[in-house]
Amino acid sequence: MADIRHFKDRTEAGRLLAKRLGEYARRPDAVVLALPRGGVPVGFAIAQRLGIALDILIVRKLGMPGHEEFAMGAVGSGGVRVLQSGVPGLMGVSAHDVDLVTARELAELQRRERAYRGGRAPLDLAGRSAILVDDGVATGSTMLAAIEVARRLGPRTLVLAVPVAPPDTAAALAARVDDLVCLSTPPQFRSVGQWYDTFGQTSDEEVQDLLATAWHDEAMAGARPTGGANHETNDRHRL
């Protein structure tokens, strides 16, 4: 029987995922890679609960021209592009159409990199345990791109942690990572948002705020002579 559950919000989903990821708590080699925007509140909750580093991995869905809600693929940092089977050609979409959508989404990807990171360089993932996080998965095309981008960065172990996904998508993604943690796999799946009580759009400002808090905490923890992870945040983000 499939696991079916609802979540209050993204923060609760992250806390519940953290309970299933306890083996990574306080490990200096572990890092959460959150997908902006919606994956960042989930990833922030996980990183804070486990006392490990937080970074972002940016990918963009390639929407079908005229039917943008349907993903024909995705692009990620480093120029990685993943296309659904039959694209180009599917629903009359040409290679030129795909290239136009790709160029537009790559421009937005680069804008987000600048907006979220500022001058901060991505973490070196070589030899580390990377936990890839989003607030849920539907078709899996965006996550496939994220997995490929993450793999190219050289982690020793790649874990995918998501609150909810359709059973077939979860099974397909499980074959592409070293471990999958998925809390809910409902067979009657229409959208990620239907499994949350609160599922408002995460803003750029919220992403920037959460990343600034996490990176400030990491810097403070690293500056302490005794070492160890910093498990305290300001009152606004206390988990």
C-alpha positions in Angstrom: 0.0 0.0 0.0 1.4 3.4 -0.9 2.5 5.9 1.7 0.1 8.9 1.7 0.3 11.9 3.9 -0.2 15.7 3.9 2.1 18.3 5.2 1.3 21.5 7.0 4.0 23.5 5.1 7.5 23.2 3.6 9.1 23.6 7.0 7.2 20.7 8.5 8.1 18.6 5.5 11.8 19.4 6.0 11.6 18.5 9.7 10.1 15.2 8.9 12.7 14.5 6.2 15.4 15.3 8.7 14.2 12.5 11.0 14.8 10.1 8.2 18.2 11.5 7.4 19.6 11.3 10.9 22.7 9.3 9.9 24.0 12.6 8.3 23.6 14.7 11.4 26.7 16.8 12.3 28.8 15.1 9.5 31.3 17.6 8.1 31.2 15.9 4.7 27.4 16.2 4.4 25.7 19.0 2.5 22.1 19.8 1.6 21.6 20.9 -2.0 18.2 22.7 -2.2 16.4 23.5 -5.5 15.2 27.1 -5.5 12.7 28.3 -4.9 10.4 25.9 -3.1 13.1 23.4 -2.1 15.0 26.0 -0.1 12.6 26.2 2.9 12.6 22.4 3.0 16.4 22.2 2.7 16.9 24.9 5.3 14.8 22.9 7.8 16.8 19.8 7.1 20.2 21.5 7.3 19.3 23.3 10.6 18.0 20.1 12.2 21.0 18.0 11.2 23.6 20.7 11.7 25.1 20.4 8.3 25.9 22.8 5.4 23.3 24.2 3.0 23.8 25.1 -0.6 21.6 25.5 -3.7 21.5 23.8 -7.1 19.5 25.7 -9.7 17.6 24.0 -12.5 14.8 25.3 -14.7 11.8 23.5 -16.2 11.4 23.8 -20.0 7.7 24.3 -20.5 5.9 23.1 -23.7 5.2 26.2 -25.9 1.6 27.1 -25.5 1.2 24.6 -22.6 3.9 25.8 -20.2 2.5 23.8 -17.3 3.8 20.6 -19.1 7.5 20.0 -18.8 9.3 19.0 -22.0 12.6 18.9 -20.2 14.8 21.0 -17.9 18.2 22.7 -17.9 20.7 23.1 -15.0 23.9 24.9 -14.1 26.8 24.0 -16.4 24.6 23.8 -19.5 23.1 20.4 -18.7 19.8 19.8 -20.6 17.4 16.9 -20.1 14.6 16.4 -22.6 11.5 14.2 -22.3 11.3 11.3 -24.7 10.0 12.4 -28.1 11.2 16.0 -27.8 11.6 17.7 -30.3 8.7 16.4 -32.3 6.2 15.9 -29.4 3.0 17.9 -29.9 4.6 19.6 -33.0 7.5 21.2 -31.0 10.5 21.8 -33.2 14.2 21.9 -32.3 14.0 25.7 -32.8 11.2 25.9 -30.2 13.3 23.9 -27.8 16.3 26.1 -28.3 14.3 29.3 -27.7 12.8 28.0 -24.5 16.2 26.7 -23.4 17.8 30.1 -24.0 15.1 31.9 -22.0 15.4 29.5 -19.0 19.2 29.6 -19.0 19.0 33.4 -18.7 16.7 33.1 -15.7 18.9 30.4 -14.2 21.9 32.7 -14.4 19.9 35.6 -12.9 19.0 33.4 -10.0 22.6 32.3 -9.5 23.6 36.0 -9.2 20.6 36.9 -7.0 20.9 34.1 -4.6 24.7 33.6 -4.3 26.0 37.1 -4.7 29.7 36.6 -4.8 29.6 33.3 -2.9 31.1 30.3 -4.8 29.3 27.0 -4.8 30.5 24.4 -2.3 33.1 21.9 -3.5 31.1 18.6 -3.6 34.0 16.3 -4.5 34.0 13.3 -2.1 31.1 14.6 -0.1 27.6 13.2 0.7 25.2 15.5 -1.1 21.5 15.5 -0.2 19.4 16.9 -3.1 16.2 18.4 -1.8 13.0 19.8 -3.3 9.4 20.3 -2.0 8.1 17.5 -4.2 8.4 15.9 -7.6 5.8 15.5 -10.3 7.1 14.4 -13.7 10.7 14.2 -12.5 12.2 16.0 -15.5 13.6 18.9 -13.5 14.9 16.5 -10.9 16.7 14.4 -13.5 18.6 17.5 -14.6 19.4 18.3 -11.0 20.7 14.8 -10.5 22.9 15.0 -13.6 24.3 18.4 -12.6 25.0 17.1 -9.1 26.7 14.0 -10.3 29.1 16.1 -12.5 30.2 17.9 -9.3 31.7 14.7 -8.0 30.0 13.8 -4.7 30.9 10.4 -3.1 27.2 9.8 -2.3 24.1 11.4 -3.8 20.8 11.2 -1.8 17.5 12.5 -3.0 15.1 13.7 -0.3 11.6 14.9 -1.2 8.4 15.0 0.8 6.1 13.7 -2.0 6.2 12.1 -5.5 4.0 9.8 -7.6 5.0 6.1 -7.2 6.3 5.7 -10.8 8.4 8.9 -10.6 9.8 8.0 -7.3 10.8 4.6 -8.7 12.5 6.1 -11.7 14.4 8.6 -9.7 15.5 6.0 -7.1 17.4 4.2 -9.9 19.5 7.4 -10.6 20.7 8.1 -7.0 22.4 6.2 -4.3 19.5 6.6 -1.9 15.9 8.0 -2.1 14.0 9.3 0.9 10.4 10.1 0.0 7.8 10.4 2.7 4.7 10.1 0.6 4.0 8.3 -2.7 0.3 8.8 -3.4 -1.0 7.0 -6.6 -3.7 9.7 -7.2 -1.3 12.5 -7.9 -2.3 15.7 -9.6 0.3 18.2 -8.3 2.8 18.7 -5.5 0.7 21.5 -3.9 -2.3 19.3 -3.3 -0.3 17.5 -0.5 0.3 20.7 1.5 -2.1 22.7 3.6 0.0 25.8 2.9 1.8 26.0 -0.5 2.3 29.6 -1.4 5.0 30.6 -3.9 8.4 31.0 -2.3 9.8 34.4 -3.2 13.4 35.4 -4.2 13.5 37.4 -1.0 12.6 34.4 1.2 15.3 32.3 -0.6 17.9 35.0 0.0 16.9 35.4 3.6 17.1 31.7 4.4 20.4 31.3 2.6 21.9 34.3 4.4 20.8 32.9 7.8 22.3 29.4 7.0 25.5 30.8 5.6 25.9 33.2 8.6 25.4 30.3 11.0 28.0 28.2 9.2 30.5 31.0 9.2 30.0 31.6 12.9 30.3 27.8 13.7 33.5 27.7 11.7 35.0 30.6 13.6 34.6 29.0 17.0 37.8 27.5 18.4 36.0 24.5 19.7 34.5 23.7 16.3 31.2 21.9 15.9 28.0 22.9 14.1 26.0 25.9 15.2 22.4 24.8 15.9 21.0 28.2 16.8 19.4 30.6 14.4 17.8 34.0 14.9 14.3 34.0 16.4 12.8 34.5 12.9 14.1 31.2 11.6 14.3 29.1 14.8 13.3 25.6 14.1 
